[in-house]
Amino acid sequence: MEQDQIMKRVFSLIKSVALCCLLVLSSCKKPMENPESIDPIYSDLESERKIAQAAAEAEQKQIQELSAKLKAMEPRSTEKSQSLREISKHQHLLTTYKQQAEYFEIRRDQRKGFAREQYLKAFEAEKPWPNPDEFAEYKKIKQLRGASRSWDDRVPKTDRYNRKTADSGGKKEKASAESAPPSH
């Protein structure tokens, strides 16, 4: 009798485990509600927006500090004119950072809509998402946009086509004279 009860318990345990596994396996797949949360491009755009926003806030604080100092300065002094120029420079930077923050916010929102659309297409086609090739291309474009446009930074310096100076010409003549066999 005890064996019967043990067998019934084991059998009921096996049935319940099998039922749980069946329920888990047969449950329908649902698409993510926020697929942009795993999109690396969306995340990068958000971080760029935060960086620009923090820089704008720092410039705003700098302007406020300089304005407070400006009020204490004597009129028509050189320090006051220098401070005015510095405030103007910081206001220009503030405008630039605010524009960048707004740009990245707009791009982030566009990417959010695009990511949701592409995720649903990939989900229906049962393909992996996000596409790693797309992120690699994004990183390369970002690197190229941030690259220096100065010729001196990109092209290695060489003396190949420069004129020969008197010192360098003399050295070559000495070297060729030493290597030449003595003539009789």
NUGU-792727 format. One record per residue (C-alpha): x, y, z negated; chain; residue in one letter. Coordinates in steps of 0.25 Angstrom, whole numbers. Last residue first. Layout:
N
<rec><X>X</X><Y>Y</Y><Z>Z</Z><c>A</c><r>a</r></rec>
...
***
This chain:
184
<rec><X>375</X><Y>223</Y><Z>244</Z><c>A</c><r>h</r></rec>
<rec><X>361</X><Y>224</Y><Z>239</Z><c>A</c><r>s</r></rec>
<rec><X>357</X><Y>220</Y><Z>225</Z><c>A</c><r>p</r></rec>
<rec><X>344</X><Y>212</Y><Z>224</Z><c>A</c><r>p</r></rec>
<rec><X>331</X><Y>220</Y><Z>221</Z><c>A</c><r>a</r></rec>
<rec><X>325</X><Y>218</Y><Z>207</Z><c>A</c><r>s</r></rec>
<rec><X>332</X><Y>229</Y><Z>201</Z><c>A</c><r>e</r></rec>
<rec><X>329</X><Y>239</Y><Z>212</Z><c>A</c><r>a</r></rec>
<rec><X>314</X><Y>234</Y><Z>212</Z><c>A</c><r>s</r></rec>
<rec><X>313</X><Y>237</Y><Z>197</Z><c>A</c><r>a</r></rec>
<rec><X>320</X><Y>251</Y><Z>198</Z><c>A</c><r>k</r></rec>
<rec><X>311</X><Y>255</Y><Z>210</Z><c>A</c><r>e</r></rec>
<rec><X>299</X><Y>251</Y><Z>201</Z><c>A</c><r>k</r></rec>
<rec><X>303</X><Y>258</Y><Z>189</Z><c>A</c><r>k</r></rec>
<rec><X>306</X><Y>271</Y><Z>198</Z><c>A</c><r>g</r></rec>
<rec><X>292</X><Y>271</Y><Z>203</Z><c>A</c><r>g</r></rec>
<rec><X>286</X><Y>269</Y><Z>189</Z><c>A</c><r>s</r></rec>
<rec><X>293</X><Y>281</Y><Z>184</Z><c>A</c><r>d</r></rec>
<rec><X>290</X><Y>290</Y><Z>195</Z><c>A</c><r>a</r></rec>
<rec><X>276</X><Y>287</Y><Z>194</Z><c>A</c><r>t</r></rec>
<rec><X>268</X><Y>278</Y><Z>204</Z><c>A</c><r>k</r></rec>
<rec><X>255</X><Y>283</Y><Z>208</Z><c>A</c><r>r</r></rec>
<rec><X>243</X><Y>276</Y><Z>202</Z><c>A</c><r>n</r></rec>
<rec><X>236</X><Y>264</Y><Z>210</Z><c>A</c><r>y</r></rec>
<rec><X>240</X><Y>253</Y><Z>201</Z><c>A</c><r>r</r></rec>
<rec><X>241</X><Y>260</Y><Z>188</Z><c>A</c><r>d</r></rec>
<rec><X>228</X><Y>253</Y><Z>183</Z><c>A</c><r>t</r></rec>
<rec><X>217</X><Y>257</Y><Z>173</Z><c>A</c><r>k</r></rec>
<rec><X>206</X><Y>246</Y><Z>172</Z><c>A</c><r>p</r></rec>
<rec><X>192</X><Y>251</Y><Z>177</Z><c>A</c><r>v</r></rec>
<rec><X>180</X><Y>251</Y><Z>168</Z><c>A</c><r>r</r></rec>
<rec><X>184</X><Y>261</Y><Z>158</Z><c>A</c><r>d</r></rec>
<rec><X>190</X><Y>271</Y><Z>167</Z><c>A</c><r>d</r></rec>
<rec><X>179</X><Y>271</Y><Z>177</Z><c>A</c><r>w</r></rec>
<rec><X>169</X><Y>275</Y><Z>166</Z><c>A</c><r>s</r></rec>
<rec><X>155</X><Y>269</Y><Z>167</Z><c>A</c><r>r</r></rec>
<rec><X>157</X><Y>262</Y><Z>153</Z><c>A</c><r>s</r></rec>
<rec><X>148</X><Y>250</Y><Z>151</Z><c>A</c><r>a</r></rec>
<rec><X>135</X><Y>251</Y><Z>144</Z><c>A</c><r>g</r></rec>
<rec><X>126</X><Y>249</Y><Z>156</Z><c>A</c><r>r</r></rec>
<rec><X>135</X><Y>237</Y><Z>160</Z><c>A</c><r>l</r></rec>
<rec><X>134</X><Y>231</Y><Z>146</Z><c>A</c><r>q</r></rec>
<rec><X>118</X><Y>233</Y><Z>146</Z><c>A</c><r>k</r></rec>
<rec><X>118</X><Y>226</Y><Z>160</Z><c>A</c><r>i</r></rec>
<rec><X>126</X><Y>215</Y><Z>155</Z><c>A</c><r>k</r></rec>
<rec><X>117</X><Y>213</Y><Z>142</Z><c>A</c><r>k</r></rec>
<rec><X>104</X><Y>213</Y><Z>150</Z><c>A</c><r>y</r></rec>
<rec><X>110</X><Y>203</Y><Z>160</Z><c>A</c><r>e</r></rec>
<rec><X>113</X><Y>194</Y><Z>149</Z><c>A</c><r>a</r></rec>
<rec><X>100</X><Y>196</Y><Z>143</Z><c>A</c><r>f</r></rec>
<rec><X>93</X><Y>192</Y><Z>156</Z><c>A</c><r>e</r></rec>
<rec><X>101</X><Y>180</Y><Z>157</Z><c>A</c><r>d</r></rec>
<rec><X>97</X><Y>175</Y><Z>143</Z><c>A</c><r>p</r></rec>
<rec><X>83</X><Y>175</Y><Z>147</Z><c>A</c><r>n</r></rec>
<rec><X>74</X><Y>177</Y><Z>135</Z><c>A</c><r>p</r></rec>
<rec><X>67</X><Y>167</Y><Z>136</Z><c>A</c><r>w</r></rec>
<rec><X>68</X><Y>153</Y><Z>140</Z><c>A</c><r>p</r></rec>
<rec><X>59</X><Y>147</Y><Z>150</Z><c>A</c><r>k</r></rec>
<rec><X>45</X><Y>141</Y><Z>147</Z><c>A</c><r>e</r></rec>
<rec><X>39</X><Y>147</Y><Z>160</Z><c>A</c><r>a</r></rec>
<rec><X>28</X><Y>152</Y><Z>151</Z><c>A</c><r>e</r></rec>
<rec><X>38</X><Y>157</Y><Z>140</Z><c>A</c><r>f</r></rec>
<rec><X>47</X><Y>163</Y><Z>151</Z><c>A</c><r>a</r></rec>
<rec><X>35</X><Y>171</Y><Z>157</Z><c>A</c><r>k</r></rec>
<rec><X>31</X><Y>175</Y><Z>143</Z><c>A</c><r>l</r></rec>
<rec><X>45</X><Y>179</Y><Z>139</Z><c>A</c><r>y</r></rec>
<rec><X>46</X><Y>188</Y><Z>151</Z><c>A</c><r>q</r></rec>
<rec><X>34</X><Y>196</Y><Z>148</Z><c>A</c><r>e</r></rec>
<rec><X>37</X><Y>197</Y><Z>133</Z><c>A</c><r>r</r></rec>
<rec><X>52</X><Y>201</Y><Z>137</Z><c>A</c><r>a</r></rec>
<rec><X>47</X><Y>212</Y><Z>147</Z><c>A</c><r>f</r></rec>
<rec><X>37</X><Y>218</Y><Z>137</Z><c>A</c><r>g</r></rec>
<rec><X>48</X><Y>219</Y><Z>127</Z><c>A</c><r>k</r></rec>
<rec><X>59</X><Y>223</Y><Z>137</Z><c>A</c><r>r</r></rec>
<rec><X>50</X><Y>235</Y><Z>140</Z><c>A</c><r>q</r></rec>
<rec><X>49</X><Y>239</Y><Z>125</Z><c>A</c><r>d</r></rec>
<rec><X>64</X><Y>237</Y><Z>123</Z><c>A</c><r>r</r></rec>
<rec><X>66</X><Y>246</Y><Z>136</Z><c>A</c><r>r</r></rec>
<rec><X>57</X><Y>257</Y><Z>130</Z><c>A</c><r>i</r></rec>
<rec><X>64</X><Y>256</Y><Z>116</Z><c>A</c><r>e</r></rec>
<rec><X>78</X><Y>256</Y><Z>123</Z><c>A</c><r>f</r></rec>
<rec><X>75</X><Y>269</Y><Z>131</Z><c>A</c><r>y</r></rec>
<rec><X>69</X><Y>276</Y><Z>118</Z><c>A</c><r>e</r></rec>
<rec><X>81</X><Y>273</Y><Z>110</Z><c>A</c><r>a</r></rec>
<rec><X>90</X><Y>277</Y><Z>121</Z><c>A</c><r>q</r></rec>
<rec><X>82</X><Y>290</Y><Z>123</Z><c>A</c><r>q</r></rec>
<rec><X>83</X><Y>293</Y><Z>108</Z><c>A</c><r>k</r></rec>
<rec><X>98</X><Y>290</Y><Z>108</Z><c>A</c><r>y</r></rec>
<rec><X>100</X><Y>300</Y><Z>120</Z><c>A</c><r>t</r></rec>
<rec><X>92</X><Y>311</Y><Z>113</Z><c>A</c><r>t</r></rec>
<rec><X>100</X><Y>309</Y><Z>100</Z><c>A</c><r>l</r></rec>
<rec><X>113</X><Y>310</Y><Z>108</Z><c>A</c><r>l</r></rec>
<rec><X>108</X><Y>323</Y><Z>114</Z><c>A</c><r>h</r></rec>
<rec><X>104</X><Y>328</Y><Z>100</Z><c>A</c><r>q</r></rec>
<rec><X>118</X><Y>324</Y><Z>95</Z><c>A</c><r>h</r></rec>
<rec><X>125</X><Y>332</Y><Z>105</Z><c>A</c><r>k</r></rec>
<rec><X>116</X><Y>344</Y><Z>102</Z><c>A</c><r>s</r></rec>
<rec><X>119</X><Y>343</Y><Z>87</Z><c>A</c><r>i</r></rec>
<rec><X>134</X><Y>342</Y><Z>90</Z><c>A</c><r>e</r></rec>
<rec><X>133</X><Y>355</Y><Z>99</Z><c>A</c><r>r</r></rec>
<rec><X>125</X><Y>362</Y><Z>88</Z><c>A</c><r>l</r></rec>
<rec><X>136</X><Y>357</Y><Z>78</Z><c>A</c><r>s</r></rec>
<rec><X>147</X><Y>363</Y><Z>86</Z><c>A</c><r>q</r></rec>
<rec><X>139</X><Y>376</Y><Z>87</Z><c>A</c><r>s</r></rec>
<rec><X>138</X><Y>376</Y><Z>72</Z><c>A</c><r>k</r></rec>
<rec><X>152</X><Y>373</Y><Z>70</Z><c>A</c><r>e</r></rec>
<rec><X>156</X><Y>384</Y><Z>79</Z><c>A</c><r>t</r></rec>
<rec><X>148</X><Y>394</Y><Z>70</Z><c>A</c><r>s</r></rec>
<rec><X>137</X><Y>403</Y><Z>76</Z><c>A</c><r>r</r></rec>
<rec><X>128</X><Y>401</Y><Z>63</Z><c>A</c><r>p</r></rec>
<rec><X>135</X><Y>395</Y><Z>51</Z><c>A</c><r>e</r></rec>
<rec><X>132</X><Y>381</Y><Z>48</Z><c>A</c><r>m</r></rec>
<rec><X>122</X><Y>375</Y><Z>38</Z><c>A</c><r>a</r></rec>
<rec><X>111</X><Y>373</Y><Z>48</Z><c>A</c><r>k</r></rec>
<rec><X>121</X><Y>365</Y><Z>57</Z><c>A</c><r>l</r></rec>
<rec><X>124</X><Y>355</Y><Z>46</Z><c>A</c><r>k</r></rec>
<rec><X>109</X><Y>351</Y><Z>45</Z><c>A</c><r>a</r></rec>
<rec><X>108</X><Y>350</Y><Z>61</Z><c>A</c><r>s</r></rec>
<rec><X>121</X><Y>342</Y><Z>61</Z><c>A</c><r>l</r></rec>
<rec><X>114</X><Y>332</Y><Z>51</Z><c>A</c><r>e</r></rec>
<rec><X>101</X><Y>332</Y><Z>58</Z><c>A</c><r>q</r></rec>
<rec><X>108</X><Y>329</Y><Z>72</Z><c>A</c><r>i</r></rec>
<rec><X>116</X><Y>318</Y><Z>65</Z><c>A</c><r>q</r></rec>
<rec><X>103</X><Y>311</Y><Z>60</Z><c>A</c><r>k</r></rec>
<rec><X>97</X><Y>312</Y><Z>74</Z><c>A</c><r>q</r></rec>
<rec><X>109</X><Y>306</Y><Z>80</Z><c>A</c><r>e</r></rec>
<rec><X>108</X><Y>294</Y><Z>70</Z><c>A</c><r>a</r></rec>
<rec><X>94</X><Y>292</Y><Z>73</Z><c>A</c><r>e</r></rec>
<rec><X>97</X><Y>292</Y><Z>88</Z><c>A</c><r>a</r></rec>
<rec><X>108</X><Y>282</Y><Z>86</Z><c>A</c><r>a</r></rec>
<rec><X>98</X><Y>273</Y><Z>78</Z><c>A</c><r>a</r></rec>
<rec><X>88</X><Y>274</Y><Z>89</Z><c>A</c><r>q</r></rec>
<rec><X>98</X><Y>270</Y><Z>100</Z><c>A</c><r>a</r></rec>
<rec><X>103</X><Y>258</Y><Z>92</Z><c>A</c><r>i</r></rec>
<rec><X>88</X><Y>254</Y><Z>89</Z><c>A</c><r>k</r></rec>
<rec><X>85</X><Y>255</Y><Z>104</Z><c>A</c><r>r</r></rec>
<rec><X>98</X><Y>247</Y><Z>108</Z><c>A</c><r>e</r></rec>
<rec><X>93</X><Y>236</Y><Z>97</Z><c>A</c><r>s</r></rec>
<rec><X>79</X><Y>236</Y><Z>104</Z><c>A</c><r>e</r></rec>
<rec><X>85</X><Y>234</Y><Z>118</Z><c>A</c><r>l</r></rec>
<rec><X>94</X><Y>223</Y><Z>113</Z><c>A</c><r>d</r></rec>
<rec><X>83</X><Y>216</Y><Z>107</Z><c>A</c><r>s</r></rec>
<rec><X>74</X><Y>217</Y><Z>119</Z><c>A</c><r>y</r></rec>
<rec><X>86</X><Y>212</Y><Z>127</Z><c>A</c><r>i</r></rec>
<rec><X>88</X><Y>200</Y><Z>118</Z><c>A</c><r>p</r></rec>
<rec><X>73</X><Y>195</Y><Z>119</Z><c>A</c><r>d</r></rec>
<rec><X>70</X><Y>187</Y><Z>107</Z><c>A</c><r>i</r></rec>
<rec><X>61</X><Y>198</Y><Z>100</Z><c>A</c><r>s</r></rec>
<rec><X>55</X><Y>201</Y><Z>114</Z><c>A</c><r>e</r></rec>
<rec><X>47</X><Y>188</Y><Z>114</Z><c>A</c><r>p</r></rec>
<rec><X>38</X><Y>194</Y><Z>104</Z><c>A</c><r>n</r></rec>
<rec><X>25</X><Y>185</Y><Z>103</Z><c>A</c><r>e</r></rec>
<rec><X>32</X><Y>173</Y><Z>107</Z><c>A</c><r>m</r></rec>
<rec><X>25</X><Y>163</Y><Z>117</Z><c>A</c><r>p</r></rec>
<rec><X>17</X><Y>152</Y><Z>111</Z><c>A</c><r>k</r></rec>
<rec><X>20</X><Y>137</Y><Z>113</Z><c>A</c><r>k</r></rec>
<rec><X>9</X><Y>128</Y><Z>111</Z><c>A</c><r>c</r></rec>
<rec><X>9</X><Y>119</Y><Z>99</Z><c>A</c><r>s</r></rec>
<rec><X>10</X><Y>104</Y><Z>104</Z><c>A</c><r>s</r></rec>
<rec><X>24</X><Y>102</Y><Z>98</Z><c>A</c><r>l</r></rec>
<rec><X>21</X><Y>108</Y><Z>85</Z><c>A</c><r>v</r></rec>
<rec><X>8</X><Y>101</Y><Z>84</Z><c>A</c><r>l</r></rec>
<rec><X>14</X><Y>88</Y><Z>88</Z><c>A</c><r>l</r></rec>
<rec><X>25</X><Y>89</Y><Z>78</Z><c>A</c><r>c</r></rec>
<rec><X>15</X><Y>92</Y><Z>67</Z><c>A</c><r>c</r></rec>
<rec><X>7</X><Y>80</Y><Z>71</Z><c>A</c><r>l</r></rec>
<rec><X>19</X><Y>71</Y><Z>71</Z><c>A</c><r>a</r></rec>
<rec><X>23</X><Y>76</Y><Z>57</Z><c>A</c><r>v</r></rec>
<rec><X>9</X><Y>73</Y><Z>52</Z><c>A</c><r>s</r></rec>
<rec><X>8</X><Y>59</Y><Z>59</Z><c>A</c><r>k</r></rec>
<rec><X>22</X><Y>55</Y><Z>53</Z><c>A</c><r>i</r></rec>
<rec><X>18</X><Y>60</Y><Z>39</Z><c>A</c><r>l</r></rec>
<rec><X>5</X><Y>52</Y><Z>40</Z><c>A</c><r>s</r></rec>
<rec><X>12</X><Y>40</Y><Z>44</Z><c>A</c><r>f</r></rec>
<rec><X>22</X><Y>41</Y><Z>33</Z><c>A</c><r>v</r></rec>
<rec><X>11</X><Y>43</Y><Z>23</Z><c>A</c><r>r</r></rec>
<rec><X>3</X><Y>31</Y><Z>29</Z><c>A</c><r>k</r></rec>
<rec><X>15</X><Y>23</Y><Z>28</Z><c>A</c><r>m</r></rec>
<rec><X>18</X><Y>27</Y><Z>14</Z><c>A</c><r>i</r></rec>
<rec><X>3</X><Y>23</Y><Z>10</Z><c>A</c><r>q</r></rec>
<rec><X>4</X><Y>10</Y><Z>17</Z><c>A</c><r>d</r></rec>
<rec><X>17</X><Y>7</Y><Z>10</Z><c>A</c><r>q</r></rec>
<rec><X>11</X><Y>10</Y><Z>-3</Z><c>A</c><r>e</r></rec>
<rec><X>0</X><Y>0</Y><Z>0</Z><c>A</c><r>m</r></rec>
***
